[in-house]
Amino acid sequence: MLTDREKWLVHFCNIFTMSSMAEMPDRHHMVLHMMEMIRRERCRSLTDENIDKLLEEINEEMLGGKNMLKYFMGNAERCLGVEDEM
């Protein structure tokens, strides 16, 4: 069974991705509103402070992930094992 934190993360990723792909107008407001409704209905144990902390952690991971992906893209052959086969 997922924790409330894990549930919130699943819903956040899903809603954020779907709203980005659909290019919804006023997407930011809609995502915030939906995530608050999900917190109230599906993730009741999470407080505003919990959500703020989780968003900070997501942001830190995304920044670290961005740097990692830049590295991988710049070293694609080595990261994909292509040079080992040559």
ZARONU-940082 format. One record per residue (C-alpha): residue number from 1; y, z, x. Coordinates in nm, 4 decimals. Example, Ala and Ser with C-alpha at 12.3 -4.5 7.8 and 13.67 -1.06 7.14 Angstrom:
2
<r><resi>1</resi><c2>-0.4500</c2><c3>0.7800</c3><c1>1.2300</c1></r>
<r><resi>2</resi><c2>-0.1060</c2><c3>0.7140</c3><c1>1.3670</c1></r>
# end
This chain:
86
<r><resi>1</resi><c2>0.0000</c2><c3>0.0000</c3><c1>0.0000</c1></r>
<r><resi>2</resi><c2>0.3453</c2><c3>-0.0887</c3><c1>0.1280</c1></r>
<r><resi>3</resi><c2>0.6097</c2><c3>0.1746</c3><c1>0.1823</c1></r>
<r><resi>4</resi><c2>0.9401</c2><c3>0.1420</c3><c1>-0.0024</c1></r>
<r><resi>5</resi><c2>1.0985</c2><c3>0.0317</c3><c1>0.3233</c1></r>
<r><resi>6</resi><c2>0.8393</c2><c3>-0.2435</c3><c1>0.3681</c1></r>
<r><resi>7</resi><c2>0.8754</c2><c3>-0.3528</c3><c1>0.0053</c1></r>
<r><resi>8</resi><c2>1.2519</c2><c3>-0.3747</c3><c1>0.0426</c1></r>
<r><resi>9</resi><c2>1.2139</c2><c3>-0.5828</c3><c1>0.3569</c1></r>
<r><resi>10</resi><c2>0.9745</c2><c3>-0.8272</c3><c1>0.1881</c1></r>
<r><resi>11</resi><c2>1.2121</c2><c3>-0.8729</c3><c1>-0.1045</c1></r>
<r><resi>12</resi><c2>1.5159</c2><c3>-0.9020</c3><c1>0.1223</c1></r>
<r><resi>13</resi><c2>1.3561</c2><c3>-1.1771</c3><c1>0.3313</c1></r>
<r><resi>14</resi><c2>1.2416</c2><c3>-1.3617</c3><c1>0.0221</c1></r>
<r><resi>15</resi><c2>1.5744</c2><c3>-1.3456</c3><c1>-0.1620</c1></r>
<r><resi>16</resi><c2>1.7789</c2><c3>-1.4226</c3><c1>0.1474</c1></r>
<r><resi>17</resi><c2>1.5638</c2><c3>-1.7253</c3><c1>0.2329</c1></r>
<r><resi>18</resi><c2>1.5537</c2><c3>-1.8593</c3><c1>-0.1219</c1></r>
<r><resi>19</resi><c2>1.9291</c2><c3>-1.8213</c3><c1>-0.1673</c1></r>
<r><resi>20</resi><c2>1.9921</c2><c3>-1.9978</c3><c1>0.1650</c1></r>
<r><resi>21</resi><c2>1.7635</c2><c3>-2.2876</c3><c1>0.0790</c1></r>
<r><resi>22</resi><c2>1.9151</c2><c3>-2.3267</c3><c1>-0.2684</c1></r>
<r><resi>23</resi><c2>2.2696</c2><c3>-2.3167</c3><c1>-0.1269</c1></r>
<r><resi>24</resi><c2>2.3766</c2><c3>-2.0878</c3><c1>-0.4095</c1></r>
<r><resi>25</resi><c2>2.7479</c2><c3>-2.0352</c3><c1>-0.4620</c1></r>
<r><resi>26</resi><c2>2.8636</c2><c3>-1.6786</c3><c1>-0.3967</c1></r>
<r><resi>27</resi><c2>2.5273</c2><c3>-1.6184</c3><c1>-0.2301</c1></r>
<r><resi>28</resi><c2>2.6388</c2><c3>-1.3039</c3><c1>-0.0487</c1></r>
<r><resi>29</resi><c2>2.7350</c2><c3>-1.1253</c3><c1>-0.3703</c1></r>
<r><resi>30</resi><c2>2.4183</c2><c3>-1.2368</c3><c1>-0.5479</c1></r>
<r><resi>31</resi><c2>2.1924</c2><c3>-1.1151</c3><c1>-0.2632</c1></r>
<r><resi>32</resi><c2>2.3664</c2><c3>-0.7769</c3><c1>-0.2532</c1></r>
<r><resi>33</resi><c2>2.3381</c2><c3>-0.7370</c3><c1>-0.6296</c1></r>
<r><resi>34</resi><c2>1.9701</c2><c3>-0.8350</c3><c1>-0.6405</c1></r>
<r><resi>35</resi><c2>1.8821</c2><c3>-0.6083</c3><c1>-0.3480</c1></r>
<r><resi>36</resi><c2>2.0491</c2><c3>-0.3147</c3><c1>-0.5200</c1></r>
<r><resi>37</resi><c2>1.8483</c2><c3>-0.3854</c3><c1>-0.8358</c1></r>
<r><resi>38</resi><c2>1.5283</c2><c3>-0.4052</c3><c1>-0.6307</c1></r>
<r><resi>39</resi><c2>1.6116</c2><c3>-0.0772</c3><c1>-0.4568</c1></r>
<r><resi>40</resi><c2>1.6598</c2><c3>0.0946</c3><c1>-0.7932</c1></r>
<r><resi>41</resi><c2>1.3479</c2><c3>-0.0526</c3><c1>-0.9542</c1></r>
<r><resi>42</resi><c2>1.0950</c2><c3>-0.0953</c3><c1>-0.6705</c1></r>
<r><resi>43</resi><c2>1.2169</c2><c3>0.1124</c3><c1>-0.3747</c1></r>
<r><resi>44</resi><c2>1.3503</c2><c3>0.4283</c3><c1>-0.5351</c1></r>
<r><resi>45</resi><c2>1.3022</c2><c3>0.6519</c3><c1>-0.2331</c1></r>
<r><resi>46</resi><c2>1.5510</c2><c3>0.4510</c3><c1>-0.0247</c1></r>
<r><resi>47</resi><c2>1.9079</c2><c3>0.5767</c3><c1>-0.0062</c1></r>
<r><resi>48</resi><c2>2.2198</c2><c3>0.3761</c3><c1>0.0738</c1></r>
<r><resi>49</resi><c2>2.2019</c2><c3>0.5252</c3><c1>0.4231</c1></r>
<r><resi>50</resi><c2>1.8392</c2><c3>0.4089</c3><c1>0.4598</c1></r>
<r><resi>51</resi><c2>1.9420</c2><c3>0.0555</c3><c1>0.3615</c1></r>
<r><resi>52</resi><c2>2.2384</c2><c3>0.0559</c3><c1>0.6004</c1></r>
<r><resi>53</resi><c2>2.0129</c2><c3>0.1696</c3><c1>0.8867</c1></r>
<r><resi>54</resi><c2>1.7507</c2><c3>-0.0914</c3><c1>0.7985</c1></r>
<r><resi>55</resi><c2>2.0130</c2><c3>-0.3682</c3><c1>0.7936</c1></r>
<r><resi>56</resi><c2>2.1395</c2><c3>-0.2521</c3><c1>1.1350</c1></r>
<r><resi>57</resi><c2>1.7842</c2><c3>-0.2675</c3><c1>1.2704</c1></r>
<r><resi>58</resi><c2>1.7317</c2><c3>-0.6135</c3><c1>1.1193</c1></r>
<r><resi>59</resi><c2>2.0546</c2><c3>-0.7341</c3><c1>1.2776</c1></r>
<r><resi>60</resi><c2>1.9536</c2><c3>-0.5978</c3><c1>1.6196</c1></r>
<r><resi>61</resi><c2>1.6127</c2><c3>-0.7654</c3><c1>1.5944</c1></r>
<r><resi>62</resi><c2>1.7669</c2><c3>-1.0949</c3><c1>1.4840</c1></r>
<r><resi>63</resi><c2>2.0014</c2><c3>-1.0903</c3><c1>1.7845</c1></r>
<r><resi>64</resi><c2>1.7105</c2><c3>-1.0138</c3><c1>2.0180</c1></r>
<r><resi>65</resi><c2>1.4986</c2><c3>-1.2767</c3><c1>1.8457</c1></r>
<r><resi>66</resi><c2>1.7764</c2><c3>-1.5325</c3><c1>1.8855</c1></r>
<r><resi>67</resi><c2>1.7798</c2><c3>-1.4757</c3><c1>2.2606</c1></r>
<r><resi>68</resi><c2>1.4009</c2><c3>-1.4981</c3><c1>2.2731</c1></r>
<r><resi>69</resi><c2>1.3980</c2><c3>-1.8255</c3><c1>2.0783</c1></r>
<r><resi>70</resi><c2>1.6676</c2><c3>-1.9696</c3><c1>2.3053</c1></r>
<r><resi>71</resi><c2>1.4490</c2><c3>-1.8830</c3><c1>2.6021</c1></r>
<r><resi>72</resi><c2>1.1407</c2><c3>-2.0360</c3><c1>2.4398</c1></r>
<r><resi>73</resi><c2>1.3284</c2><c3>-2.3544</c3><c1>2.3512</c1></r>
<r><resi>74</resi><c2>1.4580</c2><c3>-2.3862</c3><c1>2.7059</c1></r>
<r><resi>75</resi><c2>1.1106</c2><c3>-2.3300</c3><c1>2.8482</c1></r>
<r><resi>76</resi><c2>0.9025</c2><c3>-2.4999</c3><c1>2.5794</c1></r>
<r><resi>77</resi><c2>0.6423</c2><c3>-2.6517</c3><c1>2.8121</c1></r>
<r><resi>78</resi><c2>0.5719</c2><c3>-2.3247</c3><c1>2.9869</c1></r>
<r><resi>79</resi><c2>0.5777</c2><c3>-2.1163</c3><c1>2.6673</c1></r>
<r><resi>80</resi><c2>0.3436</c2><c3>-2.3552</c3><c1>2.4874</c1></r>
<r><resi>81</resi><c2>0.1044</c2><c3>-2.3761</c3><c1>2.7807</c1></r>
<r><resi>82</resi><c2>0.1704</c2><c3>-2.7481</c3><c1>2.8330</c1></r>
<r><resi>83</resi><c2>0.2270</c2><c3>-2.7177</c3><c1>3.2071</c1></r>
<r><resi>84</resi><c2>-0.1073</c2><c3>-2.5405</c3><c1>3.2437</c1></r>
<r><resi>85</resi><c2>-0.2797</c2><c3>-2.8523</c3><c1>3.1142</c1></r>
<r><resi>86</resi><c2>-0.0993</c2><c3>-3.0894</c3><c1>3.3532</c1></r>
# end
